[in-house]
Amino acid sequence: MKLQVLMAVNEGICPGKRIDFELDDKSRLYIASCEGRAFGVAKKLLAGKRRSFRKLGNSFSGVAVCVKPDKRDMEVKVLRERRNPWNPRC
């Protein structure tokens, strides 16, 4: 699944970096951080189902795929676990 992230600060984040998300209880927003520094907010779900997004929980991580620093926009791909871990063809 893919998420669109609205960046408040461009701290030289390049594609391939790990992005961590954590749910803020007060604002009910997912805060994006890289290497311990918060830099943005998850804006919307680009690809994937809302149900599988809710199953991720309060904290999860993904990989930056596309970074547009001039538009302060980023796409993050979040990997899910396999559905059938006993089936090697999944």
N, C-alpha and C positions, 0 to 999 in steps of 0.2 A: 504494500500500500504506500501511497505517497501523500505527503503533507506539504502545504505551502506555509512558509514561515515569513512573518513580517519582522525585518531586522530593525532594531532601534539604533544599534551601533554596528558599524562594519569594522571588525577587528582582524581583517586579513584572513578570513575563513575561506578556504579553497575547497573545491570538490574532493571528496574522499575522506574528509575529517569526520570524526564521530560527533554526533549531536545528541545530547541528553535532554529529555523532556521530563518535567515534574509538574504535577497539578498544584496550583496555589489555592489554598482553601478559601481565602477571603474573596479573591476575584473570580474564582472558578475558571481560570485560564491556564493553559499549559505553557510554562516558561521554558524557553529553549536556552541551553547553555553549552559552551564548548570549553573544555579544559578548566572547568570550575567557574567560568565567567558567564553570567547571564547576558544575553544579547538580543533576545527577541521573544515573540509570542507566536504560537501556532495559529494560523489564520483559518485555513479550511482544508478539508480532505479532498485531494485531487483524484486519487484512484484508490479503490477499495470500498469495502462495505462498512457502514456505520456500526453494525453489530460487532464485527471483528475489531474495530477500533476501540469499542468500549471494553472488550475483553483484555486489552493490553494493561489496564489498571492505571494507577496514579503516577507511575514512573516507568519510562521505557527509553530506548535509544534507537538511533538510526544513523544513516550515512548521508552526508550532503552530496547531492547529485548535480544540481545546477545552482550556481550562485550569480546573482545579478546585483553587484554592489551599487550601481548607479540608480537602480530602482528600489533598492533596499528590499529585495525579494530573494527567496531561496526555496528550492525544492529538496525535500529530505525523503529518502526511501527507508521505510521501516520494515524490517524483515520479521516475518512471523515464524513460529515453529511449525514443523511439518505436521500435517493432520494425522498421518498414519506412520509413526516412527518405525514400525516393524516392516513396512513395505519399502524396499530400497529404490523402487522406481518412482517415488513421489517427487 
